[in-house]
Structure formats: C-alpha cells, structure tokens
Amino acid sequence: DWNLSRSRYWGIPLPLWSTEDGKERVCIGSVAELRSEADKAVAAGVMAAETAEAFFAELDLHKPGVDELVLVSPSGQPMRRESDLIDVWFDSGSMPFAQWHYPFENQEEFQAAFPADFISEGVDQTRGWFFTLHAISVMLEDSPAFKNVLSTGLLLDKDGRKMSKRYGNVIDPFEAISAYGADANRWYMMGNSQPWENLRFDLKGVQEVQRKFFGTLFNTYNFFALYANIADFHYPESPIPLAERTEIDQWITSVRHSLIRQVEAHLDDYEPTRAVRLIDTFVQEQLSNWYVRLSRRRFWDGDAAAFQTLYECLETVALLMSPVAPFFADKLYRDLKQTDQSVHWADFPAWDEGAIDPRAEGRMDLAQRVTSLILSIRRKEKLKVRQPLAKALVAILDPDLRQELSRVQALISSEVNVKEIEYITEDNTILVKKIKPNFRVLGPKAGPQIKEISAKLRNFSQDDIRNLETKGRVNLELSDGNYVIELADVEILSEDIPGWSVASDSGYTVALDITLTEDLQQEGIAREFINRIQNLRKSNDYELTDRIVIRISTHPDWDAAIRAYGTYIQSETLGDQLELVAEDSIPNGEDIEINGISGKIWLDRV
C-alpha cells in the first residue's frame, strides 16, 4: 500500500543518498546541487573523478545510471543512493512544474498557466495521475493542480463485457480507424454515451454514424457545390438581409443560431455528448431532411438567398464539429470557403440573439407535425407522395395557431403534394371525434373511480371533447366528489368520413381527401414519368444542364396523361422534345413500369 516508491530496474530515482548505517542522509534538489556534491565526493576520495565526469557528460538521471555516483557525508562517510524509484505517477504529476522548468525559470509563464482549467483521463487515474498532480501542487503551491476534471469510463464490447483476448472480443483500434476513419469512430464514441460512463463499443454503430451523419453531410455539401458551380455562386461581402429572405431561410437561420448557443453552453458545461447529438440532429433532420429537401427547386433556379443560407449552415457545422471530427471539418471548411486556411485557425462561431426567432421555429415545428400526419395517412392508404391529392383539412381551434400555420402552408402543400389546405374551426361538422380512457395512465390514478369516469367519458359530446382539447383539463362530477381529467388521461380519436382518411397525434388532427379524380390521376402518372426520366438522366451520366429528346412508348393507360402534362414533363426534365411512339420503334429504350404497366423510354442529348 506504500504509494511513493517502487522497486524497479529503471526509472526516476528517489534523490536520497545515505550512509551505510543510515544515520546521515542528503536529499538532492537539483542537477547543480548534485554536481556540487559530486565534486566534494571526488575531493574526499570516495568517488573517482572519471566516474563523475562520465556521468555528467551523459547526464542521464534515471536509475541505474545515477547509482554510479557515490557522495560523501559531512563526517566523511560514503553515501549511496536509496535503491528504490519514485512511482512514475509522481513523475507525471510534476508535469505542471517540469514543463516550465519551474521554479528555476519561467515564473511568470508558470503562474499564468497554473492551475490548469481542464484535465481528462480514465477513471483508473483517480489514484494515479489525478492524485499525484494535486499532491505535488499542494506541497509546492498550496493549490490544486486543475479546476475541472472529466474522468472517462471504460471501453466495453457491444454486450457490456470487458474487452479481453480470452473472450476474443478485442477490437483493434487501427483496423476500426482504417475501415471507418478516425472521425467516425470519435463521433460515435462521443455521441453514444457520456464520456464518464462506460461505453459499449459496436462497429455497426460506427458504420451507422459514417453512413447517416457523415454521409448525409457529405451529400449535402456535394448538392450545394454542384448547383453553386452551375450558378457561379460566391458568398458575397454583403449577404441578403435576413428579413428579406424566405420563411424557411429565416427558420433554418434561427435554428442555426439556437444550435450555436446550445452547443457552446454544453461544451462550456463539459457535456460534449449533448453537443454532438444536437449537431447530428441539425444536419440530418433539420438541414438535409427538411431545409434542403423543401428548397431544392430554389437551388435549381439559382436563388441567391438559398445558396447564402445553406453556405452559412455548412460553415457553422464545420466550425461546431471541428473539436470532435477535426479531419472532416477541416476538409469541409476548406472546400466550402475555397481557402488553404484550416478550420482550426478560425474562431468558434458566435450566435446572434436577433437572428433567433422562437415563433418561426414554432411555426416550422407545427408544419412538420401536420406534414407527418398527412404522410402517415398516405402510407396507410398506400398513396405515393408523387400522386397529387385535392385537399387536406387541418383541425386548429386556436386562431393564433391558424395564423402561424398559414405562413408555412405553401411548404406543407409542396411537401405532401396536396393542392389545397383548409382549416377546420370549432363549429365544423366534418370531423367526428371519440374519447376513451387511457387506462395505462388513468387506471393507477383513478383507482376504483375508473368505472364511473369511463361512463362519463362515453357521454362526452363533441363540444365536451373540444373543450378538453382547448383547456387541457376538465372537471368531472362523480358520485363521491369531483375529479379533474387531463389530456394525458384520455385518448381522442377521429372517425374516418366517406372519401376522407383521418389521423390525430398530440392534439392535432388532419383529414385527407383520398378521392382520385381523372385529372389528379393523370398528373400522378406525369410525375411518375418525371421520376423515371430523371433517374435515367442520372444513370446515363447526363450533365444537369443537358437538354434532351424524350420518346415514350404509347399505351392507352398513360397516353392521355402524357398529352395533358407533356409541357410539364419537359419543363421538369429539360426536354426539348417529347413524343409518344410505338414501342418497337425504340428497341434500345429503357424498360419502365408505371403503376403496374410496362413500357419503354428512350432519351438522347440534344
């Protein structure tokens, strides 16, 4: 249990020389003092001059070299060094002083850097480095060695077992880095669990991070670069003011500045996992899956505000991710800004309170909720998003919420491919709702009253249900007193109506008109052809600006749609000419299938 010295062949010596009887002892405090004591020993004849000269010529203070020196005591007795070493962690613990050669020089530099702001090491260093740093600092400076410590947990296998050759579950870090990159491994480890917790390491998780986060970010930058080069975009010295940009530009800018603020706060609080997860969500869900996807046409049209907004988002991501993914961030930053300057020389981004708009973020959150509900109905009814629908009804009782939603209505319509969105007010007779107890929540709370509460809920009118949805709680008069029912205590469902399909979630209800008129069906067919033609353009390695000739094999089930929407198909695919021809006239055409019907498409560059 002795925590100071160790018996080893090589290492840092205890600087103690003693006589054989142990009655006289000297502790050496510097090389200069050791040299002075050696000179005395040579003069007293207890050590050969050649021995001292050879030692100081090499000046290796480690054992066993230093043990060649024999010093002399005040009484003239030879003194030899104590054979033990000092524990290596005391050597490491002297780092704050040794790095400055303090106290012999650099006093100002030392005082400016001591104590350290932050230190991080494994939990096993609690009795090692962490302790010796403090022990030495307290002895010398009456001060702790550091202000903050982040003690990391242990690395376990995916099943939570310690990695061991005996179990055959050891992962070679160099193989993991070679396969997936250092940044993907680091991002996975930092984002998977808090650093101070034990980490279950699974290479499938690293692969998923590489594909989902880094792959998404890579594709987002490539999308930007592709259209920016076509539009000859360069980020201007005076960008378009935020107030003059679109609703979705203002939203993503607000989210971006909120992200900077949150990431900065988490990193300042030594919460890197929360910071990494926020960046991850921003890139995958908000930037790629929402902003870029809903703004694609603007990039095709060369919209300067869209390019500037996406550029700012990518620059911010590069800066925020750089402490965790330094290589990818540096590549992204240099390519984006067309510079040789590293991201690691740039300042950490600053957030602007004036750019953060909670109402804009709330509007877009509402738009995403409504969009999700409509898309869930499409999945239930097996209606592709490419198939246009006539109308969606959104039940919003709050007039302020209706006003907010109307500002993002065009985005919703575009995303869900619905021609018209209408709002249902409290006096509607279209949506009929039902209410029933949420027994999992209400049962434990209500106990024996649950039977009477269920009966009361069965008698709720549409007005009663709307009142509960609006206020969040209502009072029920029971035989033994009053009971307050909250929204979480019940389930509110909407009944489907003929020709419509209904979905509800978290207090929001939408109804989708699923009736397909002939015109809607024809437009849906046209959109399917646009999709096939765009895929063929890509597989044929056509440039984005290439004009094409299109020939489609004739078929009675789609000829009318192509004639009605031919101009639309050409405008979406850069087609200079579109013809319906006999299938045997395009033998080299590509086989296609539209709504279960087979045919051919032939493309050629103009």
C-alpha positions as CSV (number, residue, x, y, z in Angstrom):
1,D,0.0,0.0,0.0
2,W,3.1,2.3,0.1
3,N,2.2,4.9,-2.5
4,L,5.6,6.7,-3.0
5,S,8.4,4.4,-4.0
6,R,8.7,1.3,-6.2
7,S,11.3,-1.4,-6.7
8,R,12.2,-1.4,-10.4
9,Y,15.3,-1.7,-12.6
10,W,14.8,1.6,-14.5
11,G,13.1,4.9,-13.8
12,I,13.1,8.1,-11.8
13,P,15.3,7.7,-8.7
14,L,14.5,8.8,-5.2
15,P,17.1,11.6,-4.8
16,L,18.2,10.3,-1.4
17,W,21.8,9.3,-0.6
18,S,22.5,7.6,2.8
19,T,25.4,6.3,4.7
20,E,25.5,2.5,5.3
21,D,24.3,2.9,8.9
22,G,21.5,5.3,7.8
23,K,22.5,7.9,10.3
24,E,23.4,10.5,7.7
25,R,21.3,11.3,4.6
26,V,21.0,14.0,2.0
27,C,18.2,14.9,-0.4
28,I,19.4,16.4,-3.7
29,G,17.1,19.1,-5.2
30,S,18.8,20.0,-8.5
31,V,21.4,19.0,-11.0
32,A,23.6,21.9,-9.8
33,E,23.4,20.6,-6.2
34,L,24.2,17.0,-7.4
35,R,27.2,18.3,-9.3
36,S,28.5,20.2,-6.2
37,E,28.1,17.2,-4.0
38,A,29.9,15.0,-6.6
39,D,32.8,17.4,-6.6
40,K,33.0,17.1,-2.8
41,A,33.0,13.3,-3.1
42,V,35.8,13.3,-5.7
43,A,37.8,15.7,-3.5
44,A,37.2,13.5,-0.4
45,G,38.4,10.4,-2.4
46,V,35.2,8.4,-2.1
47,M,34.5,8.6,-5.9
48,A,36.8,8.5,-8.9
49,A,36.9,11.7,-11.0
50,E,36.4,9.6,-14.1
51,T,33.1,8.3,-12.8
52,A,31.7,11.8,-12.1
53,E,33.0,13.1,-15.5
54,A,31.4,10.2,-17.4
55,F,28.1,10.6,-15.6
56,F,27.7,14.4,-16.2
57,A,28.8,14.0,-19.8
58,E,25.8,11.8,-20.4
59,L,23.6,13.3,-17.7
60,D,21.1,10.5,-17.5
61,L,19.3,11.0,-14.2
62,H,17.5,7.7,-14.4
63,K,18.3,4.5,-12.5
64,P,20.6,2.6,-12.9
65,G,23.0,5.3,-14.4
66,V,22.6,7.7,-11.4
67,D,23.5,4.9,-9.0
68,E,27.2,5.1,-10.1
69,L,27.5,8.3,-8.1
70,V,28.8,8.0,-4.6
71,L,28.6,11.1,-2.4
72,V,30.3,12.0,0.9
73,S,28.6,12.7,4.2
74,P,29.6,15.7,6.5
75,S,31.5,13.1,8.6
76,G,33.4,11.9,5.6
77,Q,31.4,8.6,5.1
78,P,30.5,7.4,1.6
79,M,26.8,7.8,0.8
80,R,24.9,5.6,-1.8
81,R,21.5,6.3,-3.3
82,E,18.5,4.5,-1.9
83,S,17.8,1.7,-4.4
84,D,14.0,2.4,-4.9
85,L,12.4,4.5,-7.6
86,I,9.7,7.1,-7.1
87,D,6.3,6.0,-8.5
88,V,6.0,7.0,-12.2
89,W,2.8,8.9,-11.5
90,F,4.8,11.4,-9.3
91,D,6.9,11.9,-12.3
92,S,3.8,12.6,-14.4
93,G,2.4,14.7,-11.5
94,S,5.3,17.1,-11.7
95,M,4.3,18.0,-15.3
96,P,2.9,21.5,-14.5
97,F,6.2,22.4,-13.0
98,A,8.6,20.4,-15.1
99,Q,7.2,21.8,-18.4
100,W,8.3,25.3,-17.5
101,H,11.5,24.2,-15.5
102,Y,9.8,25.9,-12.6
103,P,10.9,27.3,-10.1
104,F,14.3,27.7,-11.7
105,E,12.9,29.9,-14.5
106,N,9.7,31.0,-16.4
107,Q,8.0,32.0,-13.2
108,E,5.6,34.3,-15.0
109,E,4.7,31.7,-17.6
110,F,4.0,29.2,-14.9
111,Q,1.8,31.5,-12.9
112,A,-0.2,32.4,-16.0
113,A,-1.0,28.7,-16.7
114,F,-1.4,27.3,-13.2
115,P,-3.7,25.8,-12.1
116,A,-4.9,24.1,-15.3
117,D,-8.5,24.8,-16.4
118,F,-9.3,21.3,-17.5
119,I,-7.9,17.7,-17.4
120,S,-9.3,14.4,-18.8
121,E,-8.2,10.8,-18.3
122,G,-9.6,7.4,-17.5
123,V,-11.3,6.7,-14.2
124,D,-8.4,4.5,-13.3
125,Q,-6.3,7.6,-12.8
126,T,-8.2,8.7,-9.8
127,R,-5.4,7.2,-7.6
128,G,-2.7,7.8,-10.2
129,W,-2.2,11.0,-12.1
130,F,-5.1,13.0,-10.7
131,F,-3.9,12.3,-7.1
132,T,-0.2,13.0,-7.7
133,L,-0.9,16.2,-9.6
134,H,-2.8,17.5,-6.6
135,A,-0.4,16.1,-4.0
136,I,2.7,17.8,-5.6
137,S,0.8,21.1,-6.3
138,V,-0.5,21.3,-2.7
139,M,3.0,20.6,-1.3
140,L,4.7,23.2,-3.6
141,E,2.0,25.9,-4.2
142,D,-0.8,25.1,-1.6
143,S,-3.2,24.8,-4.6
144,P,-5.0,22.1,-6.5
145,A,-3.4,21.4,-9.9
146,F,-6.6,21.8,-12.0
147,K,-10.0,23.4,-11.8
148,N,-12.1,20.8,-13.8
149,V,-11.7,17.1,-14.4
150,L,-13.6,14.8,-16.8
151,S,-12.9,11.2,-15.9
152,T,-13.7,8.9,-18.8
153,G,-15.3,5.4,-18.3
154,L,-14.1,2.1,-19.7
155,L,-14.5,0.7,-23.2
156,L,-16.5,-2.5,-23.2
157,D,-17.7,-4.7,-26.0
158,K,-21.2,-4.4,-27.5
159,D,-22.6,-6.8,-24.9
160,G,-21.1,-4.9,-22.0
161,R,-18.2,-7.2,-21.3
162,K,-14.6,-6.1,-20.7
163,M,-12.6,-6.5,-23.8
164,S,-10.1,-9.4,-23.4
165,K,-8.1,-11.7,-25.6
166,R,-9.5,-14.5,-23.6
167,Y,-13.0,-13.6,-24.7
168,G,-11.9,-12.9,-28.3
169,N,-13.8,-9.6,-28.2
170,V,-10.9,-7.1,-28.6
171,I,-11.4,-4.6,-31.4
172,D,-8.1,-3.3,-33.0
173,P,-8.4,0.5,-33.0
174,F,-6.2,0.8,-36.0
175,E,-8.4,-1.6,-38.0
176,A,-11.5,0.4,-36.9
177,I,-9.9,3.7,-38.0
178,S,-8.7,2.2,-41.3
179,A,-12.2,0.9,-42.1
180,Y,-14.3,3.9,-41.0
181,G,-12.0,6.8,-40.3
182,A,-10.8,8.4,-37.1
183,D,-13.6,11.0,-37.2
184,A,-16.4,8.4,-37.5
185,N,-15.0,6.4,-34.5
186,R,-14.6,9.6,-32.4
187,W,-18.1,10.9,-33.3
188,Y,-19.7,7.5,-32.5
189,M,-17.9,7.3,-29.1
190,M,-18.6,10.9,-28.2
191,G,-22.3,10.8,-29.2
192,N,-23.1,7.3,-28.0
193,S,-22.8,7.9,-24.2
194,Q,-21.5,10.5,-21.8
195,P,-17.7,10.3,-21.6
196,W,-17.7,9.4,-17.9
197,E,-19.9,6.4,-18.5
198,N,-18.7,3.0,-19.7
199,L,-19.1,2.7,-23.5
200,R,-20.4,-0.4,-25.2
201,F,-18.4,-0.2,-28.5
202,D,-20.1,-1.7,-31.6
203,L,-18.5,-1.4,-35.0
204,K,-22.0,-1.4,-36.5
205,G,-22.7,1.8,-34.6
206,V,-19.6,3.4,-36.1
207,Q,-20.7,2.3,-39.6
208,E,-24.1,3.8,-39.0
209,V,-22.5,7.1,-37.9
210,Q,-20.4,7.1,-41.0
211,R,-23.4,6.5,-43.2
212,K,-26.0,8.6,-41.6
213,F,-24.2,11.6,-40.2
214,F,-21.0,11.9,-42.3
215,G,-22.7,10.5,-45.5
216,T,-25.6,13.0,-45.1
217,L,-23.3,15.9,-44.5
218,F,-21.1,14.9,-47.5
219,N,-24.1,14.6,-49.8
220,T,-25.5,18.0,-48.6
221,Y,-22.2,19.7,-49.4
222,N,-22.0,18.0,-52.8
223,F,-25.5,19.1,-53.6
224,F,-24.6,22.7,-52.6
225,A,-21.3,22.6,-54.6
226,L,-23.0,21.1,-57.7
227,Y,-25.6,23.8,-58.0
228,A,-23.3,26.6,-56.7
229,N,-20.9,25.9,-59.5
230,I,-23.6,25.9,-62.1
231,A,-24.9,29.2,-60.8
232,D,-21.4,30.6,-60.3
233,F,-22.2,31.4,-56.7
234,H,-19.7,33.1,-54.5
235,Y,-20.6,34.2,-51.0
236,P,-20.9,38.0,-51.1
237,E,-19.3,40.5,-48.8
238,S,-22.8,41.9,-48.2
239,P,-25.3,39.0,-48.0
240,I,-29.0,39.4,-48.4
241,P,-30.5,40.7,-45.1
242,L,-32.3,38.0,-43.1
243,A,-35.6,40.0,-43.2
244,E,-35.6,39.8,-47.0
245,R,-35.2,36.0,-47.1
246,T,-37.9,33.4,-47.2
247,E,-39.8,31.9,-44.3
248,I,-37.8,28.7,-44.4
249,D,-34.5,30.6,-44.7
250,Q,-35.4,32.6,-41.6
251,W,-36.4,29.4,-39.8
252,I,-33.1,27.4,-40.5
253,T,-31.1,30.6,-39.6
254,S,-32.9,30.8,-36.3
255,V,-32.3,27.1,-35.7
256,R,-28.6,27.5,-36.6
257,H,-28.1,30.3,-34.1
258,S,-30.0,28.4,-31.4
259,L,-27.7,25.4,-32.2
260,I,-24.6,27.6,-31.7
261,R,-25.9,28.8,-28.4
262,Q,-26.8,25.3,-27.1
263,V,-23.6,23.7,-28.3
264,E,-21.5,26.4,-26.7
265,A,-23.4,26.0,-23.4
266,H,-23.0,22.2,-23.4
267,L,-19.3,22.4,-24.2
268,D,-18.7,25.0,-21.5
269,D,-20.5,22.7,-19.1
270,Y,-18.4,19.7,-20.2
271,E,-21.3,17.9,-21.8
272,P,-19.8,17.0,-25.2
273,T,-22.3,14.2,-25.8
274,R,-25.3,16.5,-25.8
275,A,-23.5,18.9,-28.1
276,V,-22.7,16.1,-30.6
277,R,-26.3,14.9,-30.6
278,L,-27.6,18.4,-31.3
279,I,-25.2,18.8,-34.3
280,D,-26.2,15.4,-35.5
281,T,-29.9,16.2,-35.4
282,F,-29.4,19.6,-37.1
283,V,-27.6,18.0,-40.0
284,Q,-29.8,15.0,-40.6
285,E,-33.3,16.2,-39.6
286,Q,-33.4,20.0,-39.9
287,L,-30.8,20.8,-42.6
288,S,-30.8,17.9,-45.0
289,N,-34.2,16.2,-44.5
290,W,-36.2,19.5,-44.3
291,Y,-34.5,22.6,-45.4
292,V,-32.6,21.3,-48.4
293,R,-35.4,18.9,-49.5
294,L,-38.0,21.6,-49.4
295,S,-35.7,24.2,-51.1
296,R,-34.4,22.0,-54.0
297,R,-36.3,24.0,-56.7
298,R,-34.8,27.2,-55.4
299,F,-31.3,25.8,-55.9
300,W,-32.3,24.6,-59.4
301,D,-33.5,28.2,-60.1
302,G,-30.2,29.8,-58.8
303,D,-31.9,31.5,-55.8
304,A,-29.1,33.6,-54.1
305,A,-30.8,33.6,-50.7
306,A,-31.0,29.8,-50.7
307,F,-27.3,29.5,-51.6
308,Q,-26.3,32.0,-48.9
309,T,-28.4,30.4,-46.2
310,L,-27.0,26.9,-47.0
311,Y,-23.5,28.2,-47.2
312,E,-23.9,29.7,-43.7
313,C,-25.3,26.5,-42.3
314,L,-22.4,24.4,-43.7
315,E,-19.8,26.8,-42.4
316,T,-21.4,26.7,-38.9
317,V,-21.5,22.9,-38.9
318,A,-17.8,22.7,-39.9
319,L,-16.9,25.0,-37.0
320,L,-19.0,23.3,-34.4
321,M,-18.0,19.8,-35.3
322,S,-14.3,20.6,-35.6
323,P,-13.3,19.7,-32.0
324,V,-14.8,16.2,-32.4
325,A,-14.3,15.5,-36.1
326,P,-11.2,17.6,-36.9
327,F,-10.3,16.0,-40.3
328,F,-13.8,16.0,-41.9
329,A,-14.5,19.5,-40.5
330,D,-11.2,20.8,-42.0
331,K,-11.9,19.4,-45.4
332,L,-15.5,20.7,-45.4
333,Y,-14.3,24.2,-44.3
334,R,-11.5,24.5,-46.9
335,D,-13.7,23.2,-49.7
336,L,-16.6,25.4,-48.8
337,K,-14.6,28.6,-48.4
338,Q,-12.1,27.8,-51.2
339,T,-9.2,28.5,-48.8
340,D,-6.0,27.0,-47.5
341,Q,-6.7,28.2,-44.0
342,S,-7.6,25.5,-41.6
343,V,-10.9,25.4,-39.7
344,H,-8.8,25.1,-36.5
345,W,-7.4,28.6,-37.0
346,A,-11.0,30.0,-37.2
347,D,-12.9,31.5,-34.3
348,F,-15.7,29.4,-32.7
349,P,-19.0,30.8,-34.2
350,A,-20.9,33.4,-32.3
351,W,-24.7,33.3,-32.0
352,D,-26.9,36.3,-32.7
353,E,-29.9,36.8,-30.4
354,G,-31.6,38.9,-33.0
355,A,-31.5,36.0,-35.5
356,I,-33.2,33.6,-33.1
357,D,-37.0,33.6,-33.7
358,P,-38.9,31.2,-31.4
359,R,-42.1,31.9,-33.3
360,A,-40.5,30.9,-36.6
361,E,-39.2,27.7,-35.0
362,G,-42.6,27.0,-33.5
363,R,-44.3,27.5,-36.9
364,M,-42.0,25.1,-38.6
365,D,-42.4,22.6,-35.8
366,L,-46.2,22.8,-36.4
367,A,-45.7,22.4,-40.1
368,Q,-43.6,19.3,-39.6
369,R,-46.2,17.8,-37.3
370,V,-49.0,18.4,-39.8
371,T,-46.8,17.1,-42.6
372,S,-46.0,13.9,-40.6
373,L,-49.7,13.3,-40.1
374,I,-50.6,13.7,-43.7
375,L,-47.8,11.5,-44.8
376,S,-48.9,8.9,-42.3
377,I,-52.3,8.8,-44.0
378,R,-50.7,8.4,-47.4
379,R,-48.8,5.4,-46.1
380,K,-51.9,3.9,-44.6
381,E,-53.9,4.4,-47.8
382,K,-50.9,3.3,-50.0
383,L,-50.9,6.6,-51.9
384,K,-47.4,7.6,-53.1
385,V,-46.4,11.2,-52.4
386,R,-45.9,11.7,-56.2
387,Q,-49.7,11.2,-56.5
388,P,-51.3,14.7,-56.1
389,L,-54.4,15.0,-53.9
390,A,-57.0,17.6,-53.8
391,K,-57.4,18.8,-50.3
392,A,-56.3,18.4,-46.6
393,L,-58.3,19.6,-43.7
394,V,-56.4,20.6,-40.5
395,A,-58.3,21.0,-37.2
396,I,-56.8,24.0,-35.5
397,L,-59.1,25.6,-32.9
398,D,-56.7,28.4,-31.8
399,P,-56.9,31.3,-34.2
400,D,-53.3,32.3,-33.5
401,L,-52.1,28.9,-34.4
402,R,-54.1,29.0,-37.6
403,Q,-52.4,32.3,-38.4
404,E,-49.0,30.8,-37.7
405,L,-49.7,27.7,-39.8
406,S,-50.9,29.8,-42.7
407,R,-47.4,31.3,-43.1
408,V,-45.9,27.9,-43.8
409,Q,-48.9,26.5,-45.6
410,A,-47.2,26.5,-49.0
411,L,-44.3,24.5,-47.7
412,I,-46.7,21.8,-46.3
413,S,-48.6,21.7,-49.6
414,S,-45.4,21.2,-51.5
415,E,-44.1,18.5,-49.2
416,V,-47.2,16.4,-49.1
417,N,-48.3,17.1,-52.6
418,V,-51.8,18.5,-51.8
419,K,-53.5,21.2,-53.9
420,E,-55.3,22.9,-51.0
421,I,-55.2,23.1,-47.2
422,E,-58.2,24.3,-45.3
423,Y,-58.6,24.8,-41.5
424,I,-61.5,23.4,-39.5
425,T,-62.9,25.6,-36.7
426,E,-64.8,24.6,-33.7
427,D,-68.2,24.8,-35.5
428,N,-67.2,22.1,-38.0
429,T,-69.4,19.1,-38.6
430,I,-66.9,17.2,-40.8
431,L,-64.6,15.6,-38.2
432,V,-66.3,13.4,-35.6
433,K,-64.2,12.6,-32.5
434,K,-64.4,9.9,-30.0
435,I,-62.9,9.8,-26.5
436,K,-61.9,6.9,-24.2
437,P,-59.8,6.5,-21.1
438,N,-56.1,5.9,-21.4
439,F,-56.2,3.1,-18.9
440,R,-52.4,2.8,-18.6
441,V,-52.3,6.4,-17.3
442,L,-55.7,6.9,-15.8
443,G,-56.1,3.5,-14.1
444,P,-53.4,3.9,-11.4
445,K,-54.5,7.4,-10.7
446,A,-58.3,6.9,-10.5
447,G,-58.4,3.5,-8.8
448,P,-61.9,2.4,-8.1
449,Q,-63.3,5.6,-9.7
450,I,-62.2,4.5,-13.2
451,K,-65.5,2.8,-13.9
452,E,-67.6,5.9,-13.3
453,I,-65.1,8.1,-15.1
454,S,-65.3,5.8,-18.2
455,A,-69.1,6.1,-18.2
456,K,-68.9,9.9,-18.0
457,L,-66.4,10.0,-20.9
458,R,-68.7,7.8,-23.1
459,N,-71.3,10.6,-22.8
460,F,-69.0,13.4,-23.9
461,S,-70.3,15.5,-26.7
462,Q,-68.2,17.0,-29.5
463,D,-68.2,20.2,-27.6
464,D,-67.0,18.5,-24.4
465,I,-64.1,16.9,-26.3
466,R,-63.2,20.3,-27.9
467,N,-63.3,21.9,-24.5
468,L,-60.9,19.3,-23.1
469,E,-58.6,19.7,-26.1
470,T,-58.6,23.5,-25.8
471,K,-58.2,23.8,-22.0
472,G,-56.1,20.7,-21.4
473,R,-58.3,19.6,-18.4
474,V,-61.9,19.5,-17.3
475,N,-63.8,18.8,-14.1
476,L,-66.0,15.7,-13.8
477,E,-68.7,15.5,-11.2
478,L,-68.6,12.0,-9.7
479,S,-70.8,10.4,-7.0
480,D,-68.2,10.8,-4.4
481,G,-66.8,14.2,-5.5
482,N,-65.1,15.9,-8.3
483,Y,-62.3,14.5,-10.5
484,V,-60.1,16.6,-12.8
485,I,-59.4,14.8,-16.2
486,E,-56.3,15.9,-18.1
487,L,-55.5,15.3,-21.8
488,A,-52.9,12.7,-20.9
489,D,-55.6,10.7,-19.1
490,V,-57.6,10.0,-22.3
491,E,-57.3,9.0,-26.0
492,I,-59.1,11.1,-28.5
493,L,-59.7,9.5,-31.9
494,S,-61.2,10.8,-35.1
495,E,-63.6,8.8,-37.2
496,D,-63.0,8.5,-40.9
497,I,-65.6,10.0,-43.2
498,P,-66.6,8.8,-46.7
499,G,-63.9,9.8,-49.2
500,W,-61.5,11.0,-46.5
501,S,-59.0,9.5,-44.1
502,V,-58.2,11.0,-40.7
503,A,-55.2,10.9,-38.4
504,S,-54.5,12.5,-35.0
505,D,-51.5,12.9,-32.8
506,S,-50.6,15.1,-29.8
507,G,-53.8,17.2,-30.1
508,Y,-53.5,17.8,-33.8
509,T,-56.0,16.2,-36.3
510,V,-55.9,16.2,-40.1
511,A,-58.2,14.7,-42.7
512,L,-57.1,13.9,-46.2
513,D,-59.3,13.8,-49.3
514,I,-58.2,10.5,-50.9
515,T,-60.6,10.7,-53.8
516,L,-58.7,10.5,-57.1
517,T,-60.2,12.4,-60.0
518,E,-59.2,11.7,-63.6
519,D,-57.1,14.9,-63.7
520,L,-55.3,14.0,-60.4
521,Q,-54.5,10.5,-61.7
522,Q,-53.1,11.9,-64.9
523,E,-50.9,14.4,-63.0
524,G,-49.7,11.5,-60.8
525,I,-48.8,9.5,-63.9
526,A,-46.9,12.5,-65.3
527,R,-44.9,12.8,-62.0
528,E,-44.1,9.1,-62.2
529,F,-42.6,9.7,-65.7
530,I,-40.6,12.7,-64.5
531,N,-39.1,10.4,-61.8
532,R,-38.2,7.7,-64.3
533,I,-36.7,10.2,-66.7
534,Q,-34.6,12.0,-64.0
535,N,-33.3,8.6,-62.9
536,L,-32.3,7.8,-66.5
537,R,-30.6,11.1,-66.9
538,K,-28.5,10.2,-63.8
539,S,-27.7,6.7,-64.9
540,N,-26.7,8.0,-68.4
541,D,-24.3,10.5,-66.7
542,Y,-26.0,13.5,-68.3
543,E,-24.9,16.9,-67.0
544,L,-27.5,18.9,-65.1
545,T,-27.8,21.4,-67.9
546,D,-28.0,18.9,-70.8
547,R,-31.1,19.3,-72.9
548,I,-32.7,16.1,-74.1
549,V,-35.2,14.4,-76.5
550,I,-37.7,12.0,-74.9
551,R,-39.6,9.2,-76.6
552,I,-42.1,7.1,-74.7
553,S,-43.8,4.0,-75.9
554,T,-47.5,4.6,-76.4
555,H,-50.1,2.9,-74.1
556,P,-53.8,3.7,-73.6
557,D,-53.4,3.9,-69.8
558,W,-51.0,6.8,-69.9
559,D,-51.2,8.4,-73.4
560,A,-53.8,10.9,-72.2
561,A,-51.8,11.9,-69.2
562,I,-48.6,12.5,-71.2
563,R,-50.5,14.6,-73.8
564,A,-52.2,16.6,-71.0
565,Y,-49.0,17.1,-69.0
566,G,-46.3,16.9,-71.7
567,T,-45.2,20.5,-71.3
568,Y,-44.9,20.0,-67.5
569,I,-42.8,16.8,-68.0
570,Q,-40.5,18.6,-70.5
571,S,-40.0,21.6,-68.1
572,E,-39.1,19.4,-65.2
573,T,-36.6,17.2,-67.2
574,L,-35.1,19.8,-69.6
575,G,-36.8,18.1,-72.5
576,D,-36.8,19.9,-75.8
577,Q,-39.0,17.3,-77.5
578,L,-41.4,14.7,-76.2
579,E,-43.0,12.1,-78.4
580,L,-45.3,9.1,-78.0
581,V,-44.1,6.3,-80.3
582,A,-44.7,2.6,-80.9
583,E,-42.7,0.5,-78.6
584,D,-40.9,-1.4,-81.4
585,S,-39.6,1.9,-82.8
586,I,-37.3,2.4,-79.7
587,P,-35.8,-1.1,-79.3
588,N,-32.9,0.3,-77.3
589,G,-35.1,2.2,-74.9
590,E,-35.0,1.5,-71.1
591,D,-37.7,-0.8,-69.7
592,I,-40.0,1.0,-67.2
593,E,-43.1,0.2,-65.2
594,I,-45.7,2.8,-64.2
595,N,-48.5,1.7,-61.9
596,G,-48.0,-1.9,-62.9
597,I,-47.9,-1.2,-66.7
598,S,-44.7,-1.9,-68.7
599,G,-43.2,0.2,-71.4
600,K,-40.1,1.9,-72.7
601,I,-38.4,5.3,-72.5
602,W,-35.7,6.4,-74.9
603,L,-33.5,9.5,-74.1
604,D,-30.9,11.3,-76.1
605,R,-28.9,14.5,-75.6
606,V,-29.8,17.4,-78.0
